[in-house]
Amino acid sequence: MIDLKLCRNLSIMGLSLLLGLIIPLHFEKHPIDSGNFELDSILNMLLNIKMLVGGVIATFLDNTVGGASREQRGFREHVEKNLEDVDDSTSAYDFPETVQRILRAIPILQKLPILPSISQKSHVKHRV
């Protein structure tokens, strides 16, 4: 989690929100006109997106302004998982267990092509 007690983090958040609202308003009233139509269109479109402008400013400031540790900035240290703890019987496309039980309870739903098929291995595993 980000340390919101740190003045640096609050300043970056406030400044990026404020500039993310002000800069697009400026470019709505005064669009870029360099003479190159394609470049002008792209820049004016991008500079009118408030979330993009605020996000770019926040990312830039967070990575350039010092005064905070990685933990205070919201980074977590990568925790390595033991390979023995990984369950190979589950698929990345499986629904959570409660949804799987509902799908098994209503047989007609298993016929829909958009739903993952219930394999014998997972069916046996969940019955035990």
Secondary structure, 3 states (H helix, E strand, C coil): CCCCCCHHHHHHHHHHHHHHHHHHHHHHHCCCCCCCHHHHHHHHHHHCCHHHHHHHHHHHHHHHCCCCCHHHHCCCCCCCCCHHHCCCCCCCCCCCHHHHHHHHHCHHHHHCCCCCCCCHHHHHHHHC
